[in-house]
């Protein structure tokens, strides 16, 4: 319970945004917690921390039922022995005064560094391909395991051509299994908690929010 209180205390004014899933991710990747998710749920419920159940948001990406899927090669093992061995990928949306901004980072499991980043006002294929290509060029990387959800953009011919060009091995989360990409989920939770929730992005132009995110991820 002491660790949970630490997580809530670190969130300050945003502590009310923490559900049990986000608390679990923060405990696991920021506090070294090795217990189970069910234990966190039980402790939160016992101490009156559990929020009322909210509507689960729709995922940003949609699976392509006709496309051949790749298996989950990571099995929730998000550590690596060397750089460019395992890369993670996901996408989140940020509301701005003039529309939605889509943030698509690529994370290296070795040290948690964001090695590629693309931001745009749409989710066309270029958003997915550009960040991966940028990361490969900048780090002279090839042959990595590239792990993502099962969205249709990741099963598209264009994206798989890009993977093949860099000898990348594709890995995909199981359907509806958010913990299969938990380390990237934890990164998004930290980005929103430490920066985005505090500046009220809905009142800022997208160009300003882009600049804030670039500086936070690539500088801070």
N, C-alpha and C positions, 0 to 999 in steps of 0.2 A: 504493500500500500504506500510505503514511503516513496518508492520510485514513481508511482502514478502521480502522487502529489507534486513531485519534482517536475514531471512533464506538464501538468496543468499550470504550475507556477511559472514555468518558462514561457507559456503561451500568453500570459498576462491577460489583456482585454479580449484575446481571441480564444480563451480557454473554453468558452461555451460552444465553440465550433467542433470540439473534439468528441467524436463518438468512440466506441470501444475499439473499432478497427484502427483508427488513426493513433489512439493511445498505444495499442499493441505494436504498431510499426515503429513509433517513436521509442518505445521501450527496447525493442529488438535491435534497432540500428543505432540508437543514440545512447542507450544505457547498458547495453550488453546483456539484456534479459534473454534467458534461454528457455523459459517456461512456455506453456501452451496458450493459444488464444482463448480457449475455454476458461482457463484460470483467470485471465484478465477480465473476461466478461463476468465471472462469478464474483470477483472482488469488487468490481465497479457496481454491480447490482446490489451487493450487500451494503455498500457505503453510500448508496443513493446517487451515484455519479451517472448511471446510464441515462442517456437521453431518450426522449420519446422517439419512437421509430419514425424516420422520415422516409419520404418516397425515394426509392433508389433511382439515381439519375440514369438516363439512357447512356450507353457507351457512345463515344464519338465515332468509333469505327464499326463497320458492319462486316460480318464474315461472309465470304463468298462460298455458298454451299457447293457450287460446281467445281471449285478449284481444289487441286490436290494440296493437302495440308502437310506441314512438317511436324515431326514429333518434338516433344519437349526434351531437349538434351541437357538442360541445366538442373531440372528436378529441384528447384528452389536453392541450389548451391550457387550463391552469388559472389563467391570469392575466386580469385585467380592468382596463379603463381608468377605471372609476368604480364607486362602491358600488351594490349591488343590480342588477348587470348579470348576474352568474352566481352561482348558489347551488348548493352540493353537499349531498348527503344520503346518509347510510348509517346503519347500526345495529350495535351490538355488545352482547354480553351479558357481565355481570360476576357471577361466583359469590359469593353471600353465605351467611351462616350459616343463613338462613331462606328461601333460594330464589335464583332468578336475577333479576338486575336488568337491564333492557334500556335502553340509553342511545342516544337518537336526536337527534343535533345537526344543525343546519343551518349550513353555513359559507359566508361571502361570499368569493369568490375575490379580490376587490379587495385586502383586507388580511389575510385569513386569520382574521378575527374570527368567533366563533360567535354568530350572530344569533338563533338559536332553539334551544331545548333542551327535550326531554321525557324523563322517566324513569318507568318503571313496571315492574310485575312480570309484565307480559304484552305481547303484540305485537298487540293488537287495533287496529282502524283508528284509534281515537282517538289512539294514540301517534304515528301518522304525520301525521294532520291537525293535531293541536294545536300541535306545534312549528312547523309551517309558518304556521299562522294567527297564532300568537303573534309570530313574526318579522315578518310583514307588518304587523301592527298597530303593533308597537313602532317599526319603522323607516319606516312609511308607504310601504311598497314595493309595486311592481306592475310587471308587464311583464318580469320577469327570466327568464333561462333556468334551469330547475330540473332538475338532473342527478342521477340516482340509478341503482341497479341495476334489473333487470327483475322485481323481486318483485311478487307479485300485489296487494299493498297499494297499490303505485304505479299499477297499471293499473285499480284499482277505480273504480266510478262515483263513490263519495263523494269519493275523493281528487282525481279529475279535475274534479269540480264545484268543489272548493276552489281548484284551479289556475286554472280559468276565471274564478272570481270576482275573482281578482287579475291577470287577463290574463297569467298565467305561461305560458311555452313549455316543454313537457316535452322532456327529453333523457334518453336511457337508454344505459347501458353495453352493449357487446356481450356476448353470452352467454359466460361463463367467462373474461372478460377483466378481471382484477383491476386492471390498470394504467389502465383507463379511468376509474377513480375514485381514482387513486393519491394525490392530495393529501389526501383524507379518510382513506384508509388510513394515511397518514403521521401524521395527527393522532391517530388511535387508538393507533398505536404509541408516540407520545410520551406520551399520557395514561397508558398502562399502564406504560411504562418509568419515567417520572418520579414516578408516584404509586401506581398500583394494585398493581404488583408488589412494592412496598416495604412495604405495610401488611397483606398477607395478608387480602384481603377475605373469604375463606371463613370466617374466624373472627369476622367482624363482622356485626351485624344490618344488614338492608337500609336501615333509616332512617339509620344512621350513614354507610354507604357513599354514600347519596344526598347527604347533607350535604357530604361530602368532595368529591364530584364537582362539585356546584354551586359550591362555593367555588373549586375549582381552575380550572374553566372560566370562570366569570363574574367572578371577582375576581382570581385570580392570573394 
